[in-house]
Amino acid sequence: MSPLESVKYSERLGVIEPAQLQAVAERFDLGRVTDACPLAGGLFGQNLMLETTRGRFVLRGRPHGPAQLAKERRVASLIHERSSLPAPWPYRVSEDTAVFGWSYAVMPMLPGRSGQDLWSAAGEKQRVGLAGSCGRALAMLHEAGWATPGAYDDTIDDFVPVKDPEAWWLARLEAVRGQCRAVGALTVEDERFIDGVLEQNRAALREPFRPVLVHHDFKPGNLNFTKNGDSWEPSGVFDLFEAYIADPDEDLVRMLRIVETEEERRAFLSEYVGARGGLRAGAAERLELYALADWLVIWEYGRRNRVWFEGVAFIDSVRPHLAAARRVVS
């Protein structure tokens, strides 16, 4: 797509004029825009690749509320400062809505290839290797530690401590459970099943942990990789809006759900554990709880937007994910 033409880059961003892209480049001293195109992946179409005379950048616009870009900037700085996994830094935000009608951010494009593209094109053997690379990437990300668990507070642009981690996790679970109820996505039988999983495994939440930055949507599609001999090594992480400070085990379950075979799951977990030094007591029970919470997020989104799960029962859909999460550490 030529930056010299008016282009509708996505439903969310709408039509963007060449002069608007050049205004962004001038605002951040990026030189002259020579190319622009939408970036594949993601559900919302917020991102454009900008190629200029000074490099390749990502323009991220039309945020989900006033806190999105500020939070992502804070998370990117935390990853940049405290971990060895590259983040999109500097992450620069413009609150000036005069250019587009909405605020936007500009950041350097991370090197390498999209993990989603690699995963989609890989054969069975290659996916095992990529799963291991994802495990190394997560271990690198979790170098970003914090003194206490915490949630982002946009009024101070930082993470504020959570006094009772168990109660906080349960409150987050109940919040998404309530969202499922609001769209009629849970039956009485589903509710009893959820209560049973909580009762059986809740004690594992009390095992002490060292708080780290939890991405919460950790998967190949939010990573880039570069080729190193026969393997792909992590070269960056992005899509940072859902992050918070919590138990590192929370970040394991989405990847464990996405991979398709036991070999892939074990490759991912083995590389992660090898770099992090082992899992804590009660890991199987905790992962079952975290897998339940993660599936409720996916279930609510799919049912609310009527894009997934037509004719599928919640209990039947969640049981395999709980079993896989428990089995991989047993």
TORROMAR-754402 format. One record per residue (C-alpha): residue number from 1; residue in one letter; x, y, z. Coordinates in Angstrom, 2 decimals. Example, Ala and Ser with C-alpha at 12.3 -4.5 7.8 and 13.67 -1.06 7.14 Angstrom:
<nodes>
1  A  12.30  -4.50  7.80
2  S  13.67  -1.06  7.14
</nodes>
This chain:
<nodes>
1  M  0.00  0.00  0.00
2  S  1.44  3.34  -0.99
3  P  1.68  6.06  1.68
4  L  1.07  8.48  -1.19
5  E  -2.58  7.38  -1.38
6  S  -5.55  7.54  0.97
7  V  -5.97  4.01  2.33
8  K  -8.42  2.23  4.64
9  Y  -5.90  0.22  6.64
10  S  -8.42  -1.52  8.91
11  E  -12.00  -1.22  10.13
12  R  -10.75  0.26  13.39
13  L  -8.30  2.79  11.96
14  G  -10.38  3.72  8.95
15  V  -9.05  5.78  6.05
16  I  -5.71  7.47  6.67
17  E  -4.30  10.20  4.47
18  P  -0.62  10.43  3.44
19  A  -0.31  13.79  5.17
20  Q  -1.41  12.24  8.47
21  L  1.32  9.59  8.31
22  Q  3.90  12.22  7.49
23  A  2.68  14.33  10.43
24  V  3.38  11.35  12.71
25  A  6.87  10.98  11.23
26  E  7.59  14.67  11.77
27  R  6.20  14.58  15.31
28  F  8.76  11.93  16.29
29  D  11.58  12.91  13.91
30  L  11.33  9.71  11.87
31  G  12.23  11.20  8.51
32  R  10.08  10.82  5.38
33  V  7.47  8.06  5.10
34  T  8.22  5.76  2.18
35  D  5.79  2.89  2.79
36  A  2.95  1.84  5.06
37  C  0.91  -1.32  5.49
38  P  -1.34  -2.97  8.09
39  L  0.28  -5.57  10.33
40  A  -1.23  -9.04  10.30
41  G  -2.46  -10.65  13.49
42  G  -4.44  -9.31  16.42
43  L  -8.20  -9.02  16.75
44  F  -8.60  -5.27  16.45
45  G  -6.51  -3.88  13.58
46  Q  -4.76  -1.19  15.61
47  N  -1.30  -1.45  14.02
48  L  0.43  -0.12  10.90
49  M  4.00  -0.67  9.78
50  L  5.62  2.62  8.80
51  E  8.78  2.53  6.73
52  T  10.65  5.81  6.69
53  T  14.03  7.10  5.67
54  R  15.15  6.37  9.25
55  G  13.89  2.83  9.70
56  R  10.79  0.71  10.29
57  F  8.29  1.61  12.98
58  V  4.89  0.53  14.29
59  L  2.06  3.04  14.53
60  R  -0.56  1.89  17.06
61  G  -3.78  3.86  17.14
62  R  -7.38  4.26  18.22
63  P  -6.74  2.82  21.69
64  H  -9.24  0.93  23.84
65  G  -9.78  3.74  26.33
66  P  -7.44  6.43  27.66
67  A  -5.19  4.07  29.64
68  Q  -4.19  1.55  26.94
69  L  -1.20  3.28  25.40
70  A  0.10  4.65  28.70
71  K  -0.05  1.20  30.27
72  E  1.66  -0.43  27.30
73  R  4.41  2.18  27.48
74  R  4.95  1.44  31.19
75  V  5.01  -2.31  30.57
76  A  7.44  -1.92  27.66
77  S  9.76  0.13  29.87
78  L  9.62  -2.53  32.59
79  I  10.52  -5.30  30.13
80  H  13.26  -3.15  28.61
81  E  14.80  -2.31  31.98
82  R  14.42  -5.60  33.85
83  S  14.52  -8.45  31.33
84  S  16.69  -9.73  28.50
85  L  13.72  -10.11  26.14
86  P  13.51  -7.17  23.72
87  A  10.43  -4.98  23.93
88  P  9.19  -2.24  21.60
89  W  11.24  0.55  23.16
90  P  11.19  3.50  23.11
91  Y  7.42  3.41  23.14
92  R  6.37  7.00  22.44
93  V  2.80  8.20  22.94
94  S  1.11  11.27  21.49
95  E  -2.06  12.40  23.26
96  D  -2.63  14.99  20.53
97  T  -5.85  13.98  18.77
98  A  -5.56  16.65  16.08
99  V  -3.95  14.30  13.52
100  F  -6.39  11.35  13.60
101  G  -9.09  12.17  16.11
102  W  -7.52  9.70  18.55
103  S  -4.24  9.33  20.44
104  Y  -1.54  7.03  19.10
105  A  1.86  5.49  19.84
106  V  4.96  4.94  17.76
107  M  7.66  2.37  18.49
108  P  10.50  0.65  16.63
109  M  9.51  -2.50  14.76
110  L  11.04  -5.50  16.50
111  P  13.46  -7.58  14.44
112  G  12.71  -11.05  13.13
113  R  9.66  -12.90  11.91
114  S  6.24  -13.19  13.47
115  G  5.88  -16.21  15.71
116  Q  2.37  -16.72  14.40
117  D  3.62  -16.93  10.81
118  L  6.34  -19.38  11.81
119  W  3.94  -21.51  13.83
120  S  1.39  -21.68  11.03
121  A  4.00  -22.74  8.46
122  A  5.91  -25.19  10.68
123  G  5.70  -28.96  10.54
124  E  5.38  -31.14  13.63
125  K  9.14  -31.27  14.36
126  Q  9.57  -27.55  13.79
127  R  6.71  -26.75  16.13
128  V  8.38  -28.67  18.93
129  G  11.47  -26.50  18.47
130  L  9.39  -23.33  18.35
131  A  7.55  -24.35  21.51
132  G  10.91  -24.66  23.25
133  S  11.91  -21.22  21.96
134  C  8.68  -19.84  23.39
135  G  9.62  -21.36  26.75
136  R  12.97  -19.57  26.65
137  A  11.21  -16.34  25.70
138  L  8.86  -16.59  28.67
139  A  11.76  -17.27  31.03
140  M  13.47  -14.13  29.69
141  L  10.28  -12.09  30.16
142  H  9.90  -13.30  33.74
143  E  13.26  -11.83  34.66
144  A  11.21  -8.65  35.10
145  G  10.46  -9.04  38.80
146  W  8.67  -6.79  41.26
147  A  8.50  -6.54  45.04
148  T  4.80  -7.37  45.33
149  P  1.94  -8.44  43.06
150  G  0.32  -5.41  41.52
151  A  -2.23  -3.95  39.11
152  Y  -1.66  -0.98  36.83
153  D  -3.06  2.35  38.02
154  D  -3.30  4.90  35.23
155  T  -3.60  7.80  37.70
156  I  0.05  7.31  38.68
157  D  1.22  5.42  35.56
158  D  2.60  2.54  37.60
159  F  1.75  -0.74  39.30
160  V  0.27  -0.54  42.78
161  P  0.72  -3.33  45.35
162  V  -1.93  -5.97  45.97
163  K  -2.11  -6.93  49.65
164  D  -3.80  -10.33  49.32
165  P  -2.73  -12.16  46.12
166  E  -5.13  -15.07  46.65
167  A  -8.14  -12.79  47.13
168  W  -7.06  -10.70  44.14
169  W  -6.85  -13.76  41.88
170  L  -10.24  -15.00  43.07
171  A  -11.73  -11.55  42.46
172  R  -10.38  -11.56  38.90
173  L  -11.83  -15.03  38.35
174  E  -15.22  -13.96  39.69
175  A  -15.17  -10.85  37.51
176  V  -14.83  -12.84  34.29
177  R  -17.27  -15.43  35.62
178  G  -19.75  -12.60  36.09
179  Q  -19.15  -11.47  32.51
180  C  -19.94  -15.00  31.34
181  R  -23.17  -14.96  33.34
182  A  -24.12  -11.60  31.84
183  V  -24.13  -13.09  28.33
184  G  -25.85  -16.31  29.39
185  A  -22.73  -18.40  28.80
186  L  -22.82  -20.58  31.95
187  T  -25.37  -23.16  33.05
188  V  -26.06  -24.30  36.62
189  E  -24.00  -27.41  35.87
190  D  -21.13  -25.23  34.64
191  E  -21.23  -23.19  37.83
192  R  -21.07  -26.32  39.98
193  F  -18.15  -27.60  37.94
194  I  -16.24  -24.33  38.43
195  D  -16.94  -24.38  42.17
196  G  -15.63  -27.95  42.36
197  V  -12.37  -27.09  40.60
198  L  -11.88  -24.13  42.96
199  E  -12.58  -26.19  46.07
200  Q  -10.25  -28.98  45.00
201  N  -7.27  -26.77  44.07
202  R  -7.54  -23.47  45.92
203  A  -4.96  -24.31  48.60
204  A  -2.23  -24.28  45.92
205  L  -2.72  -20.52  45.51
206  R  -1.17  -19.99  48.95
207  E  2.26  -21.27  47.94
208  P  4.65  -18.26  48.12
209  F  6.03  -16.91  44.85
210  R  8.31  -14.21  43.50
211  P  6.12  -11.73  41.60
212  V  7.00  -11.10  37.95
213  L  5.51  -9.32  35.00
214  V  2.74  -11.58  33.68
215  H  1.95  -10.93  30.01
216  H  -1.40  -12.76  30.23
217  D  -1.62  -13.31  26.46
218  F  1.69  -15.10  25.99
219  K  1.67  -17.06  22.71
220  P  3.62  -17.27  19.43
221  G  1.48  -14.55  17.86
222  N  2.80  -11.99  20.34
223  L  6.47  -12.85  19.77
224  N  9.08  -12.32  17.07
225  F  11.95  -14.74  16.36
226  T  15.23  -14.59  14.47
227  K  16.99  -17.54  12.86
228  N  20.08  -18.87  14.65
229  G  21.45  -21.94  12.94
230  D  18.76  -24.61  13.09
231  S  16.65  -22.85  15.70
232  W  14.55  -19.74  16.06
233  E  15.50  -17.52  18.98
234  P  13.12  -14.97  20.59
235  S  13.75  -11.41  19.41
236  G  10.87  -9.51  20.98
237  V  7.49  -9.47  22.69
238  F  4.55  -7.13  22.11
239  D  0.79  -6.67  22.69
240  L  1.32  -5.64  26.32
241  F  -2.03  -4.23  27.42
242  E  -3.17  -7.17  29.55
243  A  -0.02  -7.35  31.69
244  Y  0.12  -7.18  35.48
245  I  2.47  -8.28  38.29
246  A  1.61  -11.72  39.66
247  D  2.48  -15.42  39.91
248  P  4.63  -16.45  36.92
249  D  2.66  -19.71  36.61
250  E  -0.30  -17.70  35.28
251  D  1.62  -17.09  32.05
252  L  2.08  -20.80  31.30
253  V  -1.48  -21.83  30.63
254  R  -2.35  -19.99  27.42
255  M  0.65  -21.46  25.65
256  L  -0.13  -24.90  27.06
257  R  -3.63  -24.56  25.61
258  I  -2.53  -23.35  22.17
259  V  0.03  -26.06  21.44
260  E  -1.42  -29.25  19.99
261  T  0.68  -32.15  21.26
262  E  2.16  -33.37  24.51
263  E  5.62  -33.15  22.96
264  E  5.12  -29.46  22.21
265  R  3.81  -28.79  25.72
266  R  6.74  -30.55  27.32
267  A  9.26  -28.78  25.08
268  F  7.78  -25.42  26.08
269  L  7.69  -26.23  29.79
270  S  11.10  -27.92  29.81
271  E  12.85  -24.90  28.33
272  Y  11.01  -22.56  30.66
273  V  11.71  -24.59  33.79
274  G  15.32  -25.16  32.77
275  A  15.90  -21.43  32.62
276  R  13.82  -20.54  35.68
277  G  14.98  -23.29  38.01
278  G  11.86  -25.39  38.59
279  L  8.21  -25.02  39.52
280  R  6.89  -24.57  43.05
281  A  4.96  -27.12  45.05
282  G  1.33  -27.41  44.00
283  A  2.06  -26.54  40.37
284  A  -0.40  -29.07  38.93
285  E  -3.27  -27.77  41.03
286  R  -2.41  -24.12  40.35
287  L  -2.13  -24.66  36.61
288  E  -5.55  -26.29  36.60
289  L  -6.99  -23.20  38.29
290  Y  -5.16  -20.82  35.98
291  A  -6.27  -22.83  32.94
292  L  -9.86  -22.55  34.15
293  A  -9.59  -18.77  34.53
294  D  -7.96  -18.42  31.13
295  W  -10.64  -20.49  29.43
296  L  -13.38  -18.37  31.02
297  V  -11.82  -15.32  29.34
298  I  -11.83  -17.05  25.96
299  W  -15.29  -18.52  26.51
300  E  -16.83  -15.15  27.40
301  Y  -15.32  -13.42  24.38
302  G  -16.43  -16.13  21.97
303  R  -19.97  -16.34  23.31
304  R  -20.46  -12.57  23.65
305  N  -19.30  -11.92  20.10
306  R  -20.87  -15.13  18.70
307  V  -17.67  -16.05  16.91
308  W  -16.85  -19.39  18.58
309  F  -18.41  -22.33  20.45
310  E  -21.67  -22.73  18.55
311  G  -23.29  -25.87  19.91
312  V  -20.41  -26.52  22.34
313  A  -20.89  -27.07  26.09
314  F  -18.60  -25.20  28.50
315  I  -17.73  -28.28  30.56
316  D  -16.85  -30.33  27.50
317  S  -14.68  -27.52  26.12
318  V  -12.75  -26.75  29.30
319  R  -12.02  -30.26  30.60
320  P  -9.27  -31.08  28.03
321  H  -7.42  -27.85  28.87
322  L  -7.52  -28.53  32.60
323  A  -6.33  -32.08  32.09
324  A  -3.48  -30.98  29.79
325  A  -2.33  -28.31  32.24
326  R  -2.24  -30.79  35.11
327  R  -0.74  -33.63  33.09
328  V  2.24  -31.67  31.77
329  V  3.69  -31.25  35.28
330  S  2.69  -34.65  36.68
</nodes>
